[in-house]
Amino acid sequence: MAFPAVPPSAIRNPNSEFPVSTHLNNPTVLVLNRFWQAIDVKTPADAVSMMVAGTATALNINEAGDMQPVRWVDWITLPVREGDTGIRTVKGAIRAPTVIVLARFARVPKRRPRFSSKTVWERDGGICQYTGRPLAPHEGNIDHVVPRSRGGATTWENCVLAHREINTRKGSHLPEEAGLRLIRRPSAPRELPTTQFIRNHCGVSDWKWFLGK
């Protein structure tokens, strides 16, 4: 059974008289592999496309946590319940999915943490990489081992956490030129399962059954 494409302006909250077009392109759909492990997040627009193509089924979840995989042909017959987000179409409103399952995909992909000041702090454990001293948030910043003024890149392999005073003292010098020595050479953190990077920033209640506390 075919269903018409859903325009961005078609999605709405059944409890509101105003269209909520932004919801269709917000990452509010959790993606599970065939073992029901969380591996990604998609928008309702992407999720519906995957369901129509037959590569995903959506979970019909009730408040008690009972859930059942539902194919697209049956999903479009489900009622839009109070609290659901609905998608308006020429054939009426359909429920926007919150969790989909990829029945033919078994892996949990891996990726590295995104490079940022926060993740460099986490990699280095809050320890100055020149003195070995634990740092309070106001005491440390990110040092380029090879200074940017000398061609140093802003990468995992060239950035470390350092005490502000040490960083100021080092300036545009190499560590050895400033009489400093790294306690360990910086490197990119290991890849981790994508599940560990998924956070329920949108507050979708159905996700709680699949994400750790």
N, C-alpha and C positions, 0 to 999 in steps of 0.2 A: 504494500500500500504506500503510494508516494505521498509526500507532504510538501507543501510549498516552502520555499526558502523563507527564513525568518529575518525581516529587516531589523536593524538596530532599534528603531523606534517602537518595535512591537512588544518589547518586554515590559511588564508592569508588576507591581505588587498588588495582589487581589484586594488588600485592605486599604489601598490608596486610590483616589480618583485620578491621580496624575500619572502619566507614563514615566517610567524610569529607564530611559534608554541606555544609561551607562552600565547597567547590570549585565547586559548581554556580552559586554567585552571586559568585564572584571574577572579576575582569576578566582572564581568561587566554586569550581568543580574539582574535587580530588580524584586523581587517577590511580587505580590499583592494578597490579599485575595479576596473573591468573591465580596466584596464591593469596590474593587480597592484601598485598603489601603496598603501602603508599609509595609511589615512585615519581609523581609529577602533579602539577596543577594546571588546569586548563580553564578557558572561559566557557560559559554556556554555549556560545556560538560554535566554538571548536568541538565541544562535547556532542552537540546535536549533529554536527556534520559527521563525526565518527560513528554515532549511532545509526544514522541514515545509511552510511556506507557499510554497516555490518561489522565494523572492527571493534565495537564496544557495546556493552549493555549497561544500563543504569540500574542502580540499586534503589528499590522501593523500601524505604526505612521508616519505621514508626517510632514513637517516643520510647517504647520499651526496648528498642534495639533489635527487634525482629526485622529481617531484611531479606529481600528476594531479588535476584537479577531479572531484569525485564528488558526484552527486545523493543526496538523502536516501534514496531507495529502495534505492540500492546501498551507501550508507554503512553502513546498519544490518547489512549482511552481512559487513563487514570484521572481521577478528579484533582483539581487544584485545591488543596486543603488550606485552611486558615494557617497563616505563617509561611506558606510556600510562596515562591516567586513564580509568577505566571508569564507565559509568552503568548501574546495575542497573535492569532493567524486568521485567515479568511474562514477557516473551519471552526473557529472558536479558540478558547484559551487552552494551552497545554502547560504542564508543570515543567519548570526548569530543573534539570538534574543537578544534584549536589555531589554525587559520587558515581563514577563509572568504572567498569572493569574491562581490562583488555584480556580476553580469554585465551588469546594465542601468544601472549607475551609473558615469559617466565622470569626474566632477569630483573635485578635491581641495579640500574645504572649507577655509575660512580662519577664524582667530579670533585675538583679541589675547591676549598673555600675561596671566595672572591677576595682578591687583594684589597686591603684597606688598613688604615691605622689600627682599627679595632682588631682585625684578624692577625696583624703582626704582634700586637700585645698578647693575644691569646697564644700564638705560636711560641713566643718567648717566655710565656708564663709570668709576665709582669716583672721580669728580672732584667736589670741592665746587663747588656751583653758585653760590656767592657769591665765592669767591676763585680758582677755577680750579686749585686745588691737588689733586694726586693724594692719595688717602687710604688709609691702612691700615685693615683692618677695625675695629680698636678706636678709630679716630680719628673715625669718622663716624656719623651717624644721620639719621633722616628728619625733615625740617623741614616744617611746614605754612606755606606762604607767607602765606596769611591764617590767623592762629592759630585753633585750635578755639574758644578763649575768645571769639573775635569772629565766630563763625559759619562759620569755614572748614571745608570738607569734606575727608574723607580720600579723595582722588581723584587720578588721574594728573595732572590739570591744576592741583592745588594742593599737591602734595608734591614735594620735591626732596631730593637728598643734600646734606648740609652738614656741615662740621666741627663737632664737639661744642661747642667753645668759641664758635664763631659762633652756633650754635643757642641756647646759653645766653645770650649777649649779646643776641640778638634778642628772646628771651622772648615776650611777648604783643604785640609791636609788628609793624607792617607793615615790609617791607624798607626802604622809604624813610625811615621814622621812626627806624630804627636805623642809618641811614647806610650801608645795604647796597644792592647792585644785582645782580640776577640776570644771569648771563652768557648765559642763554637762557631763554625762557619755557617752563615745563614743558607737555608734551602727552602724550596717550596714544600708545604705540608703535603702529606700523603692524601690520595684521593679517598673520599668517604662515600658510603651509600647515599644516594640523593634523598632517601627518607629522612636523614638527619638534618637536612636543610629546609624541610617543609614546616612552615609555621601557619597556624590558623589566624592570620591577620584579619580576615574578613569575619571571623566569629561565626562560621557556619556550624550549627550544632551537630549535624550528621557526621562531621569529621572526627568527633571525639572517639568514635568506636575504632579508629584506625591509627591515630597518632598518640605517641607516648605523652605522659603528663609533663 
